[in-house]
Amino acid sequence: MISDDKMKREAFLKMTRGIFAYWRNPFHHTLNDRTELSLAWSVVGVIDSLLAEIDASVISDAIVSDSNKKESK
């Protein structure tokens, strides 16, 4: 769990989806030697921040319980 605050969790989810949808696909499928170094470092910095948030997150008992309930259906 990233946060106890539902709004922060939703914002994190949207940011994660957005950064990967917006940046990953163009850079993953083509090489562009015109990409500014500062832009590349900025993207790496944002992704590094997201990964640090994930690393600091904890597994919530409520999430595990919900997951187990869904699997048993």
C-alpha positions in Angstrom: 0.0 0.0 0.0 1.5 3.3 -1.1 -0.6 5.4 1.4 -3.5 5.2 3.8 -5.1 8.1 1.8 -7.2 6.8 -1.0 -6.7 9.9 -3.1 -2.9 9.6 -2.9 -3.2 5.9 -3.9 -5.4 6.8 -6.9 -3.0 9.7 -7.9 0.0 7.3 -7.7 -1.8 4.8 -9.9 -2.7 7.4 -12.5 0.8 8.8 -12.5 2.3 5.4 -12.9 0.0 4.4 -15.7 0.5 7.8 -17.4 4.3 7.8 -17.2 4.5 4.4 -18.7 1.9 4.9 -21.3 3.3 8.3 -22.4 7.0 7.7 -22.1 7.6 4.0 -22.3 6.0 3.2 -25.7 7.8 5.9 -27.8 11.2 5.3 -26.2 10.8 1.5 -26.1 10.0 1.1 -29.8 12.3 3.6 -31.4 15.7 5.2 -30.9 15.7 8.9 -31.1 19.1 10.6 -31.0 17.4 14.0 -30.8 16.1 13.4 -27.3 17.5 16.1 -25.0 19.7 14.8 -22.2 17.8 16.9 -19.7 14.5 15.3 -20.7 16.0 11.8 -20.4 17.3 12.6 -16.9 13.9 14.1 -15.9 12.1 10.9 -17.0 14.6 8.7 -15.2 14.2 10.9 -12.1 10.4 10.6 -12.1 10.5 6.8 -12.6 13.1 6.6 -9.9 10.8 8.5 -7.5 7.9 6.1 -8.4 10.1 3.1 -7.7 11.2 4.5 -4.4 7.5 4.9 -3.4 6.9 1.3 -4.4 10.0 0.2 -2.4 8.7 2.0 0.7 5.2 0.6 0.4 3.8 -2.1 2.6 1.5 -5.0 2.0 -1.9 -4.3 3.5 -3.8 -7.1 5.2 -7.0 -5.7 3.7 -5.6 -6.0 0.2 -4.4 -9.6 0.8 -7.9 -10.5 2.2 -9.6 -8.9 -0.8 -7.3 -10.8 -3.2 -7.9 -14.1 -1.4 -11.7 -13.5 -1.5 -11.6 -12.9 -5.3 -9.5 -16.0 -5.9 -11.9 -18.2 -4.0 -14.8 -17.2 -6.1 
